Amino acid sequence: MKTVIVKVNTATQTIAEHTVVTQDGQPTVIKAVQKVNYELFDPATGHAPNHIVTKRVGSDLHVSMEDDGQDSDLIIEGFYDDTDSALIGLAENGEYYYYIPDTGEVADYVT
C-alpha cells in the first residue's frame, strides 16, 4: 500500500485535498468540481506517480495507481460532465504535465 494525495486546484489555490490509500480495497470517491485541475502527488517521492491507469465509466473517471489497473483507487464522479477539468502531476523536473490515458482514445482523455 502507498498513499497518494489528490489536490483539487483552481487557477490560484488548492481548494481541497483527498488522501488515497492504494490497494486497501476501498476506492476514494470524490465529486467533480468545475474548472479545476486534479493534481496527483506521492509524498514518498515528492512528485506525481509516474504511471497510472485511467478508465472512463459513464461520466466518472476511475484511476488505479497500480500497473495492472485492476482495482480503482480513486473515482472522480462526474469528471466527464465538465470538460474544463484535467488530471495533472508534478514531474521530477518541477514541471506539471497532463496524464494521457493508456488507450489513447479521445473519449478517455483526462484533460
GUMISE-961261 format. One line per 10 residues: their letters; for each residue x, y, z of C-alpha. Coordinates in steps of 0.1 Angstrom, whole numbers, m for minus. Last residue first. Layout:
<pts>
a> X,Y,Z; ...
</pts>
This chain:
<pts>
tvydavegtd> m76,168,m199; m83,133,m188; m88,118,m222; m109,86,m224; m132,97,m252; m102,108,m272; m89,72,m272; m51,68,m265; m60,37,m245; m32,42,m220
piyyyyegne> m48,75,m210; m25,106,m210; m18,124,m178; m12,161,m181; 22,175,m170; 34,200,m144; 71,209,m144; 94,206,m114; 119,183,m132; 108,153,m112
algilasdtd> 73,157,m126; 43,173,m109; 11,157,m120; m21,165,m138; m57,153,m142; m78,179,m160; m110,199,m157; m127,222,m182; m147,195,m199; m172,191,m171
dyfgeiilds> m196,161,m172; m165,139,m178; m154,141,m142; m189,134,m129; m177,112,m100; m140,112,m96; m131,76,m85; m98,68,m69; m80,35,m61; m97,16,m89
dqgddemsvh> m88,m21,m90; m74,m40,m119; m51,m13,m132; m22,m38,m135; 4,m10,m131; m11,2,m98; m22,38,m91; m56,30,m105; m79,58,m115; m116,57,m124
ldsgvrktvi> m131,88,m140; m169,90,m139; m193,101,m168; m200,66,m178; m170,45,m166; m139,61,m182; m107,42,m172; m74,55,m160; m42,36,m153; m14,55,m135
hnpahgtapd> 23,58,m143; 50,81,m129; 31,89,m97; 34,126,m91; 63,142,m72; 79,143,m37; 87,106,m38; 71,94,m6; 45,123,m6; 31,110,m39
fleynvkqva> 11,138,m55; m18,136,m80; m31,170,m91; m68,173,m100; m71,205,m120; m102,226,m116; m128,242,m138; m159,225,m124; m157,203,m94; m161,165,m96
kivtpqgdqt> m173,146,m66; m148,124,m47; m146,87,m42; m116,71,m26; m116,34,m36; m119,8,m9; m100,m25,m12; m69,m11,5; m47,m15,m25; m38,22,m27
vvtheaitqt> m46,47,1; m59,79,m14; m59,111,7; m80,140,m5; m71,177,m6; m94,206,m13; m94,242,m26; m58,245,m37; m53,280,m50; m50,304,m79
atnvkvivtk> m61,287,m112; m82,263,m92; m66,232,m76; m80,200,m62; m51,182,m47; m52,144,m47; m26,129,m23; m12,95,m29; m6,69,m1; 10,36,m6
m> 0,0,0
</pts>
